[in-house]
Amino acid sequence: MTNPPTPQSGSPDKEPASEAQAAQNALGNTERAEVATQPGGPASKPEPEQKPSLGRLFMDNLWAANTFTVTLLSLVLAIVVGAVLMIISDPAVLSTYSYITSRPSDAISSSWTLVSEAYANLFKGSVFDPEAFSGWLNGTGSWQAVLAPISETLTYAAPLVFTGLSVALAFRGGLFNIGAQGQATIGVIMAALAGFLLPLPPGLHLLVAVLAGALGGAIWGFIPGILKARAGAHEVINTIMLNYVATYFLTWLIVQNGVQDPNRTDAISKAVDTSAQLPRLLGDNLRVHAGILLAVLATWAVAWLLNRSTLGFELRAVGANPDAARTAGISVTRTYILIMVFAGILAGLGGSNMVLGSTASALTPLVVAQIGFDGILVALLGRVKPWGVLLAALLFGALQAGGNRMQSYSGISLELVTVLQALIVIFIAAPALVKAIFQLRAARAARLQTSLAKGW
C-alpha cells in the first residue's frame, strides 16, 4: 500500500496549503509590498528635487531685510513722511481737512496736487526735465538746458563724495571722524591761498592748488590721529574741537591784509586765478567740473586700498579688533595715524572742490557750507562702503539740486530737503523699524542687524 503524495503549497492544481503555510506566505507578500513602497525600494523611482523658480527666488530675496530693500524702503518712507510734512505746512491745503467728512475730494485733490508738483519739480531739477528736452527737440531750447539738472546734481555731489569717503575710511578703521568739516575748511584755505598767491602757469597751478588742499586736510587729520595714537585722546572730542578752530581761523584769515579783496569791505578774499580752477566739463554755461572725475577716481582708490592692499587689511583688522591686531604684529599706533591722515586728505580734497570748482572762487566764512557734516550722513547712507558712498553722494546731490527748483516753483521750503535727508538716514539706521512696517522676513533682518551692530 503506497502513501498519498505530499500536497505542494502554492500550486493551483494541487491541494490547498495548510493554514500555517498560508499565513507565512501572506506575511512574506506583505513585507515585500512594504519594501517596494518604501523610498529607495526596488519598485520606487527617485523623485526629482523641486527647485524654486528664478522668479520665486527673486521675490523671496527682494522682500527681505537686505541692504538694497532696506535702503529702497527707507527712501519710500522718507518720501511719504515728507509728503505729510508738506501738507501740514501748507495752510491752504490744511484748511480743506476741516470739512473732509463732507467733501473729502477737496482734501485729496489739493494734497495730491501739492505733493505731486513738489516731487515732480524735485525730479526735474536734479535728473531730467521733459519740457527742456522737448524744447531742444523742436529748436526752442538748447542742449545745455537738458543737461542742467544732471550738471547741478554732479556739482553738489562732488565734494560730498570726498567728505563721505573721509568718514567711511576712518569708520572702517574703528575711528569716528567728526572732523571732516574742519579738515575740509583747512583744505579750502590752503587751496585758495595757493590759488591766488602763487604765480604759476596753468596746469601746474591747478595741481599745486589741489595738492595744497590735500595737504591742509592731512595736517588737520594728523593732529587727532597722533593724539589718539600716543595719548589715547578720543578722536570725537578732538575733531569736534578742531572744527571750531578751523572755522574761526578761516573767519580771521579772510580779513587779513594780502588775503582780503582790496576792493571789498566785507569778509571775502581775493579770487582764485583761472589757471588754478578745475575745468568745466560741459562748457561755461554748466557748472559741472572735473572735480566729479576726481571723486570717482578717489572712490576707486579707497576701494582698492581697503580691499586689495596690505595697509587696507591692517586698517580693517584694527577696526575690527585692535587688541587682536596688536597681537598679530600690526602697529595700531601707526595705523591710527595713517587712517586720520588719509581721512584728512580726502576731506581736504572735498574742501578744495568748493573754491577751485564752480561753487565759489574766493574764501568766505560760509564757503565750505556743511559738506563735512553732510559727509557723515553720506557715509552712513552708503554703508561706509566706497561705491555706496558715491551713490549716496549722488542722491544727496540730487536732493540739493532738486530742492532749489522745488522751492522756486512749488514754494516748498528748502529746509524740507534737509528733513528728507535726515529721515532717510534715520530709517536706514533702524532696519528693525523698516522690517516691522513692511513685514520683511525676520531672518534676513536679523542678519542685517548683526552687521549693523558690527559696524556695517
PEJO-V174559 format. One record per run of one state. SS is the DSSP state (helix for helix, strand for strand, loop for the rest). FROM is the first residue (numbers start at 0). LEN is the number of residues. If there is no record, write none. Layout:
BEGIN
[[SS/FROM/LEN] [SS/FROM/LEN]]
END
This chain:
BEGIN
[[loop/0/18] [helix/18/19] [loop/37/16] [helix/53/9] [loop/62/1] [strand/63/1] [loop/64/2] [helix/66/23] [loop/89/1] [helix/90/9] [loop/99/4] [helix/103/23] [loop/126/3] [helix/129/8] [loop/137/5] [helix/142/30] [loop/172/7] [helix/179/18] [loop/197/6] [helix/203/28] [loop/231/3] [helix/234/20] [loop/254/5] [strand/259/1] [loop/260/8] [strand/268/1] [loop/269/4] [helix/273/3] [loop/276/3] [strand/279/1] [loop/280/8] [strand/288/1] [loop/289/1] [helix/290/18] [loop/308/1] [helix/309/11] [loop/320/1] [helix/321/6] [loop/327/4] [helix/331/25] [loop/356/14] [helix/370/11] [loop/381/4] [helix/385/25] [loop/410/4] [helix/414/15] [loop/429/1] [helix/430/8] [loop/438/2] [strand/440/1] [helix/441/12] [loop/453/3]]
END
